[in-house]
Amino acid sequence: AESDLTGLRIPEELRPMFRHVQGTDAGMSSKPSPDVILKCAAVLGVDVTRTVYIGDTKRDAAAAKAAGCVGCLTIRRDSTNDDDLGADALISSFDQIETYIFEHILIK
């Protein structure tokens, strides 16, 4: 499944990383409900318990945990503590995503 990324605030260089972008459709609850995450996993045909969610708010972390994601990373460029956001880890750039997944999730 592919999504139209037109109009989204996803930097051009990151767009190849996404096969689907899911928003809150009619009838879906917004985060911290897991609806958006569960719908995205269903569209992509993946087991949500084998996914990592990346967000930047407490609501993102709560939605990821409610959906059953294996992990939740929070992107922060400031000194906010990841414990305050409820995420499993705090990263400061997209470059750290792959490293975190390999070191903390795949080798568990």
N, C-alpha and C positions, 0 to 999 in steps of 0.2 A: 504494500500500500504506500502511496506517496501523497504528500500534502502540498498544497500551494503555499509557499513561504512568503508570497508577496504581502507586503504591509506589516510583517512581523519584525520585531526588533532583534533579529538574529543577525549578527555580523556576517557579511558575505563569506568570509573565510571559514566560518563554522558551519555553514549550510550543508556542505557535503556530509557532515556527521549525522544528519537527521534523515531518517526514512519517513517519519510521520511526526506531525506536531498536532497535539490534541488540545482543544479548548473546552470550555464548559458548554455543552450542547443543551438545547431545550430539554427540560425535565431532569437535568443533572444537578446535583448539589455542588456548591463550590467548596474548595478546600477549607477546612481540613477533611472534608469527606474524601474518600478514595475514588470516587466515581470517575474522575478524569484519568487517573492512573490505570484503573481497571479497564476502561474503554480503550485506552491506547494499547495496552497489552493484548487485548482481544483483537484489535484491528491488525496488529503486527503478528499475532499468532504465537506469542511468547508466554511462558509461565511467569507470572508476576513475582513469584518467590525466587526467581533467578535474575531479578533486575536490580539495578542501582538507580536511585532517584537523585537528581541534582537540583537543588533549589537554593533559595536565599532568605527564607522566612521560617518562623515557627510553624506556620500553617502548612508549609511544604513538608517539613519534617513529620508533622502529625499525620498528614495524608499518606506519606510514604510508609509509615509504620502501620497505619490502618489498612493499607492495601496489602501489606505483607512483603514489601520489598526487602531484599537481603541487606540493603544498606541505603543510607541517605547521606549525601555529601552536601555541604553548604559552601557556596562560593562567597568569600568575604575578602575585601581588600583593606579592611580596617582592623581594629584590634578586638572586635566582638568575640567573646568566648563561645566556642561551639556548644558548650553545655547550656548556655542561655538560649540557644536556638533549638535544642533537642535533636541535633543531627549526630550521626555516628562519627563524623570527622569534619574538620574545617580545612578547606583548601583555599588558596589565594588566587589560583589561575586555572584555566581549563587544561593547561599543560600537565597538571598534577593528577588529573582524573585517571588516566591509564595506569600510572605508577601505583596509585592507591588501590585500584581494583586488583592488580596483579599481586601486590604485597599483602593486602589485608583481606581479600575476599576469595580469590582463586586458590590461594595456597592454604586456606583454613582446613 
